[in-house]
Amino acid sequence: MNSNTKIAIIGFGPVGLPLVRLFAIKHAVVGLDINQTRVNFLKSGTDTTFEVDDVALQKVLLNQPGKAVGLY
């Protein structure tokens, strides 16, 4: 995959969220989940299930969707 690759991950469960975090280090990633409460916590940089460290999650979160890599 090159740096222009865009990835979508469906579901922020025990497999999806760690994948999102790893892919978002080098690629643009869009993550989707039906649990809006969970999405809101993740957007604030907090994983209440402890599947991903909060600091690691915050490093890949993007507040400016114009950037090339990270989690939108």
Summary of the structure (lengths in Angstrom):
residues: 72
radius of gyration: 11.1
end to end distance: 18.7
largest distance: 32.8
contacts: 178
relative contact order: 0.23
helix: 32%
strand: 18%
